[in-house]
Amino acid sequence: MKAATKFIHAGTEPDPSTGAIMTPIYQTSTYVQSAPGKNQGYEYARSQNPTRKALEEALAVIENGAYGLAFSSGVAATDAVIKLLQPGDEVIAANDMYGGTYRLFTKIFEKFGIGFRYVDTTNVQNIEKAITPKTKLVWLETPTNPLMNITDIAAVAAITKPKKIWLAVDNTFASPYLQNPLDLGADIVMHSSTKYLGGHSDVIQGALIMNDSLLREQLYFIQKSCGAVPGPMDCFLVLRGIKTLHVRMKAHCENGKTIAHWLRKHPKVGKVYWPGFEDHPGYAVAKKQMRDFGGMLSFTLKDDAVDNAMRVLSSTHLFSLAESLGGVESLINHPASMTHASIPREERIKNGLGDSLIRLSIGIEDADDLIADLQHAIG
Ligand SMILES: *Cc1c(COP(=O)(O)O)cnc(C)c1O
């Protein structure tokens, strides 16, 4: 089935009790049993909910996976993956990733005795070198937030598979429209559904997708035991978002490309981070594993004084100054003080994330209007 058909029909069956074409919002905490232990497959809504079930089936379909699980946020989905591990186990993670993931690993899980090694995963040899007998999981993000670094998922899977190390990929930036890590050998795909899957900046949610039934059992057990499940209304919103994912992503990619090229020609702009440039170090891999280059980009100004970046950040009108990404409306962000403030400054600078970096989530408004807004702000 082609993407457009898949995204619209994934997980959606007419409601068996009424024929409603859209999955109803089953706003209930429990289900009446006809006799003790006799139920229709639903006992208590932390464990099962029909709206969530429809969404979880949709998540599996759109990532070419066998199973999907929905969580109350992206970080709750990541949290569930790390809970597969035991004290003493080690994780190899990217040194340039979402600040909240780094915070979860260092501030929450390290104290439970799980070890994390951060490496530059764009060179897969760094992963190979960091593996020890204790390594149980490799955690990747590609493209990364906010520097748009690219890691070769298939090359990493070729290292982890024979060693029976799980490979998990945060696929939030690409979305399933552009990249499907399970097809490239990953064991688990993670999404902040808050971003492109929801697509309208009106919900917080996370997702995991996998092929292995044992892994699904373990993660489902964690989901119901720890309880970070999304409510049925939020599941409905993400199900609805998925129906237009392909149309929105096409527009995000088109606008992203137009604005990346425009910024690059602007005399006051320094470096533009966008994986669609042929001289981007990850271009060849991005071209191989992604269908297009997405709507996220970052840039610096030639005069990279922090004040200068701050002036641009507070001068746009269409681009709203806010955290998050992946909605239909454009956002502008200052990673150093906003999304990535939880990463210590020295660590940030060491990994190339400077104080004057500006990140854009390009929405699907008219590109001419977005350019006029940036032109006005950059001056
Ligand atoms: C937002 C984000 C997360 C965290 O997801 P929440 O839904 O905010 O919990 C994880 N990874 C990436 C790449 C993100 O952008």
Ligand as a Chemical Component Dictionary entry (heavy atoms), coordinates in Angstrom:
data_LIG
# 
_chem_comp.id                   LIG 
_chem_comp.type                 NON-POLYMER 
_chem_comp.pdbx_formal_charge   0 
_chem_comp.three_letter_code    LIG 
# 
loop_
_chem_comp_atom.comp_id 
_chem_comp_atom.atom_id 
_chem_comp_atom.alt_atom_id 
_chem_comp_atom.type_symbol 
_chem_comp_atom.charge 
_chem_comp_atom.model_Cartn_x 
_chem_comp_atom.model_Cartn_y 
_chem_comp_atom.model_Cartn_z 
_chem_comp_atom.pdbx_ordinal 
LIG C1 C1 C 0 10.045 16.524 21.930 1  
LIG C2 C2 C 0 11.011 15.438 21.739 2  
LIG C3 C3 C 0 11.104 14.386 22.654 3  
LIG C4 C4 C 0 10.285 14.319 23.925 4  
LIG O1 O1 O 0 8.927  14.149 23.681 5  
LIG P1 P1 P 0 7.754  14.755 24.626 6  
LIG O2 O2 O 0 6.522  14.399 23.868 7  
LIG O3 O3 O 0 8.000  16.218 24.752 8  
LIG O4 O4 O 0 7.874  14.056 25.927 9  
LIG C5 C5 C 0 12.014 13.377 22.371 10 
LIG N1 N1 N 0 12.801 13.411 21.267 11 
LIG C6 C6 C 0 12.727 14.417 20.380 12 
LIG C7 C7 C 0 13.612 14.398 19.187 13 
LIG C8 C8 C 0 11.841 15.459 20.586 14 
LIG O5 O5 O 0 11.810 16.481 19.716 15 
# 
loop_
_chem_comp_bond.comp_id 
_chem_comp_bond.atom_id_1 
_chem_comp_bond.atom_id_2 
_chem_comp_bond.value_order 
_chem_comp_bond.pdbx_ordinal 
LIG C1 C2 SING 1  
LIG C2 C3 SING 2  
LIG C2 C8 DOUB 3  
LIG C3 C4 SING 4  
LIG C3 C5 DOUB 5  
LIG C4 O1 SING 6  
LIG O1 P1 SING 7  
LIG P1 O2 DOUB 8  
LIG P1 O3 SING 9  
LIG P1 O4 SING 10 
LIG C5 N1 SING 11 
LIG N1 C6 DOUB 12 
LIG C6 C7 SING 13 
LIG C6 C8 SING 14 
LIG C8 O5 SING 15 
# 
